[in-house]
Amino acid sequence: MKWMATGKVLMKWSSKINVALYLRTGGRLGSKFRFGSAFPRGIPVTLLTTTGRKSGEPRLSPLLFLEDDDRIVLVASQGGAPKHPMWYLNLRANPEVTVQVRSRIRPMTARVATPDERARLWPRLVDMYPEFDSYQSWTDRTIPVVICDPR
């Protein structure tokens, strides 16, 4: 179990470093997720800013995303954990968010995809990042797909 705690600490710090690089360089660094040779071209990363549902403070999360026309699509997988990620709980409480893709910051309204939208988008998301299917198999909850619509 010690390795799990170490993994969480590493993920937390790597996330903080990624956000700092992304912000400092306007997304020139940190806007692609690469893990070894599995994703040589990288998977796009966005910075999602939500409002903390308890604190009211801005909360910044680096997330993999898919563009669907003028919408941004996110997956609330939390690596297949049994509980939803905090960013998801925050946007459910306050759906007004900002999304940064490289240097472009957009005000958006987040919502959970309808079952039909999820069925249409899930194969594209898995094609982009196959681990999403693994994450779904590891949890009893249906992993939400979130659509951010322009305001």
Secondary structure, DSSP 4 states (H G I P E B T S, - for coil): -HHHHHHHHHHHHHHHHHHHHHHHHTTTTTSEE--TTSSTT-EEEEEEEEE-TTT--EEEEEEE-EEETTEEEEE--GGG-SS--HHHHHHHH--EEEEEETTEEEEEEEEEPPHHHHHHHHHHHHHH-THHHHHHHH-SSPPPEEEEEE-
